[in-house]
Amino acid sequence: SLRNFRSPITIHTQQDGRVLGTKISATHHPISMLSHRFFYYYQTVVNGDRLFRDVWQAIPQHKFRYIVSFQPVKNFSLWGAVQYLSPTHWSMYKQIEDQTGGQFSADIPGSWIVDLSFQKYLWKRRIRGSLLFRNLFDETQRFHPIGASFNLQYYLQLELLLGGKL
């Protein structure tokens, strides 16, 4: 029976509020081998009760992303991205810093993250190699107060492109 079900999670109903947001994006190709893309997102609570506002504090108010792609020759390309996420506050975790001796915090700082990728085709474009660096400058990035911390990551990928022919 569900009457005996117990959970540490509390479900709140009858909450009310309004959020205002906007998105701006632009793409630019100054020359055939170069492209830029820019994205900016903004959102804020216009009105709402305390619980509604507390929940929305856990979502970044500002998000910025810039992407550049450069392909100087047919079989080689570079790709880079810069992303900013504004700070967040998770009021449901206000005691986490004391409880964990400062290891975790209810406040997640804003973060600037840089990604870089190289891509190379070989053997008449039948093999594609990619090397991707995520969080190139090894900044601590966290999306949840007790979630994983994403530091420098790198990926190497080799693909065999048969073009549908076996």
Sequence and secondary structure as in RCSB ss.txt:
>XXXX:A:sequence
SLRNFRSPITIHTQQDGRVLGTKISATHHPISMLSHRFFYYYQTVVNGDRLFRDVWQAIPQHKFRYIVSFQPVKN
FSLWGAVQYLSPTHWSMYKQIEDQTGGQFSADIPGSWIVDLSFQKYLWKRRIRGSLLFRNLFDETQRFHPIGASF
NLQYYLQLELLLGGKL
>XXXX:A:secstr
 GGG   S     S  EEEEEEEEEEEEEEETTEEEEEEEEEEEEEEE HHHHHHHTTS SEEEEEEEEEEEETT
EEEEEEEEEE  EE GGGTTHHHHTTTSS SEE  EEEEEEEEEEEETTTTEEEEEEEESTT   EESSTTS EE
  EEEEEEEE  TT  
